[in-house]
Amino acid sequence: MKYSSKRITVRPYVRRDYESWREGHLAREPKKNKFDSLKPPAKNLTLKKFTAMIGKNKKRAKRDECYVYGIFDKKTGKHLGSTSLYILIRKGLHWANLGYEIHNQYWRQGFGKEAALLTLKIGFRDLGLHRIEAAMELDHKGSIGVARSLGMRREGIRRKFFPNPSGWEDLVVFGAVKEDF
Ligand SMILES: CC(C)(COP(=O)(O)OP(=O)(O)OC[C@H]1O[C@@H](n2cnc3c(N)ncnc32)[C@H](O)[C@@H]1OP(=O)(O)O)[C@@H](O)C(=O)NCCC(=O)NCCS
């Protein structure tokens, strides 16, 4: 299963993605804002760890818990980042959370929007989801920008929604329903 647009493909990781996955991480620039991930040290980017990640992804997908996708440049094969669909409630509601992350050397080129849109399509067309939402910190302009650019609707602020080291944090929630896509 894979979904493509003009520039990118979004699909589950396979073993032969290892080099591209590693290169994508190694080419990351220093952390650009508080929401950005740190560039991982090379020792965390081994084939063993990558294979373990694929195994874990497969198990979680089989249990219908979470689906993780790699984002790849169609022309060059370069790894651009990842998206995910985390099942929040399956029974009756078919409801998931959308996650997205682009390597920071590729920010502001429309890849986040393109990859998130393809992931919504996977969710609605292949995973039988009815409702997908994205939730983020109130000042997370990049993530809000992606959700808005997809046409997801701002539904409000969910209070004390997410645990972080300083306590429970309010998040703003954007939603999409199958009928919109
Ligand atoms: C959030 C993130 C995925 C955005 O990826 P991206 O590829 O740079 O986003 P795009 O280029 O597709 O931009 C999509 C829209 O968001 C806007 N946008 C992106 N980053 C922005 C920022 N820092 N400030 C304001 N707007 C921003 C763009 O202008 C664009 O809007 P438009 O379509 O109206 O022009 C990226 O910054 C990232 O990976 N951050 C770290 C991980 C993370 O925070 N993930 C979300 C967890 S909730």
Ligand as a Chemical Component Dictionary entry (heavy atoms), coordinates in Angstrom:
data_LIG
# 
_chem_comp.id                   LIG 
_chem_comp.type                 NON-POLYMER 
_chem_comp.pdbx_formal_charge   0 
_chem_comp.three_letter_code    LIG 
# 
loop_
_chem_comp_atom.comp_id 
_chem_comp_atom.atom_id 
_chem_comp_atom.alt_atom_id 
_chem_comp_atom.type_symbol 
_chem_comp_atom.charge 
_chem_comp_atom.model_Cartn_x 
_chem_comp_atom.model_Cartn_y 
_chem_comp_atom.model_Cartn_z 
_chem_comp_atom.pdbx_ordinal 
LIG C1  C1  C 0 5.114  21.066 11.521 1  
LIG C2  C2  C 0 5.930  20.580 10.339 2  
LIG C3  C3  C 0 5.540  19.127 10.009 3  
LIG C4  C4  C 0 5.629  21.476 9.110  4  
LIG O1  O1  O 0 6.243  20.899 7.968  5  
LIG P1  P1  P 0 6.564  21.737 6.646  6  
LIG O2  O2  O 0 6.910  20.769 5.571  7  
LIG O3  O3  O 0 7.534  22.808 6.943  8  
LIG O4  O4  O 0 5.132  22.411 6.348  9  
LIG P2  P2  P 0 4.634  22.936 4.926  10 
LIG O5  O5  O 0 5.764  23.556 4.191  11 
LIG O6  O6  O 0 3.865  21.859 4.241  12 
LIG O7  O7  O 0 3.634  24.078 5.371  13 
LIG C5  C5  C 0 2.222  23.862 5.492  14 
LIG C6  C6  C 0 1.576  25.170 5.908  15 
LIG O8  O8  O 0 2.014  25.533 7.223  16 
LIG C7  C7  C 0 2.661  26.794 7.222  17 
LIG N1  N1  N 0 3.795  26.706 8.130  18 
LIG C8  C8  C 0 4.723  25.727 8.217  19 
LIG N2  N2  N 0 5.620  25.996 9.175  20 
LIG C9  C9  C 0 5.242  27.165 9.723  21 
LIG C10 C10 C 0 5.759  27.971 10.773 22 
LIG N3  N3  N 0 6.868  27.626 11.448 23 
LIG N4  N4  N 0 5.124  29.136 11.068 24 
LIG C11 C11 C 0 4.001  29.503 10.415 25 
LIG N5  N5  N 0 3.447  28.763 9.405  26 
LIG C12 C12 C 0 4.067  27.613 9.067  27 
LIG C13 C13 C 0 3.102  27.010 5.799  28 
LIG O9  O9  O 0 3.212  28.370 5.480  29 
LIG C14 C14 C 0 1.974  26.340 5.014  30 
LIG O10 O10 O 0 0.844  27.175 4.935  31 
LIG P3  P3  P 0 0.192  27.523 3.494  32 
LIG O11 O11 O 0 -0.150 26.220 2.848  33 
LIG O12 O12 O 0 -0.995 28.347 3.866  34 
LIG O13 O13 O 0 1.253  28.267 2.765  35 
LIG C15 C15 C 0 7.474  20.701 10.634 36 
LIG O14 O14 O 0 7.748  21.993 11.083 37 
LIG C16 C16 C 0 7.943  19.701 11.682 38 
LIG O15 O15 O 0 8.219  18.539 11.360 39 
LIG N6  N6  N 0 8.063  20.132 12.954 40 
LIG C17 C17 C 0 8.573  19.259 14.038 41 
LIG C18 C18 C 0 7.649  18.111 14.332 42 
LIG C19 C19 C 0 6.280  18.564 14.762 43 
LIG O16 O16 O 0 6.159  19.528 15.503 44 
LIG N7  N7  N 0 5.238  17.873 14.269 45 
LIG C20 C20 C 0 3.853  18.168 14.625 46 
LIG C21 C21 C 0 3.507  17.589 15.941 47 
LIG S1  S1  S 0 1.931  18.203 16.532 48 
# 
loop_
_chem_comp_bond.comp_id 
_chem_comp_bond.atom_id_1 
_chem_comp_bond.atom_id_2 
_chem_comp_bond.value_order 
_chem_comp_bond.pdbx_ordinal 
LIG C1  C2  SING 1  
LIG C2  C3  SING 2  
LIG C2  C4  SING 3  
LIG C2  C15 SING 4  
LIG C4  O1  SING 5  
LIG O1  P1  SING 6  
LIG P1  O2  DOUB 7  
LIG P1  O3  SING 8  
LIG P1  O4  SING 9  
LIG O4  P2  SING 10 
LIG P2  O5  DOUB 11 
LIG P2  O6  SING 12 
LIG P2  O7  SING 13 
LIG O7  C5  SING 14 
LIG C5  C6  SING 15 
LIG C6  O8  SING 16 
LIG C6  C14 SING 17 
LIG O8  C7  SING 18 
LIG C7  N1  SING 19 
LIG C7  C13 SING 20 
LIG N1  C8  SING 21 
LIG N1  C12 SING 22 
LIG C8  N2  DOUB 23 
LIG N2  C9  SING 24 
LIG C9  C10 SING 25 
LIG C9  C12 DOUB 26 
LIG C10 N3  SING 27 
LIG C10 N4  DOUB 28 
LIG N4  C11 SING 29 
LIG C11 N5  DOUB 30 
LIG N5  C12 SING 31 
LIG C13 O9  SING 32 
LIG C13 C14 SING 33 
LIG C14 O10 SING 34 
LIG O10 P3  SING 35 
LIG P3  O11 DOUB 36 
LIG P3  O12 SING 37 
LIG P3  O13 SING 38 
LIG C15 O14 SING 39 
LIG C15 C16 SING 40 
LIG C16 O15 DOUB 41 
LIG C16 N6  SING 42 
LIG N6  C17 SING 43 
LIG C17 C18 SING 44 
LIG C18 C19 SING 45 
LIG C19 O16 DOUB 46 
LIG C19 N7  SING 47 
LIG N7  C20 SING 48 
LIG C20 C21 SING 49 
LIG C21 S1  SING 50 
# 
